[in-house]
């Protein structure tokens, strides 16, 4: 089953924060986050492994709740370049197996 | 350019025709994946290879679809007797056996008329 993401779409002003959620009905070993801009290939953002630490860069971070089979992506002080569609991808393994992508969240940042 | 490349980038074909796409992964990446993406949806897994061995094939993939990776380097995806429902973006990704990140190519957009 495909992971469900929420919200489906969000519009933010530059500098605002956003949270994107990913929920799976199956037990997960890893969660991958990708961003895809219109007409382009998905670009890897980060991976969270079962039992691992919360990952992140300065303004983009993520968490993984293994018990709830959920992951959240946090974008702080959003920039125009953050616009795009965000997908979570789940894997039953380390992530070098197939990914099952979520329903997607379209993020639009306006000046 | 050392990224994943795919050819052609666009393909328009008539229903019933056969099409073949090519993917060149990043050098030394031993795992190669094919996904399909329709408008507004996330990529959907089709099949993947480790070197030349096809390890898994989606049940969604009908027998009209076949993929090969003959020498463990580039891969081809062939669709026989195309149908309008095959219209989609076909994405290829690659990774090393030890890496978690899948690097995606720009995709081949197929339009079946």
Interface residues (C-beta under 8 A of the other chain):
Chain A: X2 X30 X32 X40 X41 X42 X43 X44 X47 X49 X87 X89 X94 X95 X96 X97 X98 X99 X100 X101 X102 X103 X104
Chain B: X4 X31 X33 X35 X40 X41 X42 X43 X44 X45 X48 X56 X91 X95 X96 X97 X98 X99 X100 X101 X102 X103 X104 X105 X106 X107
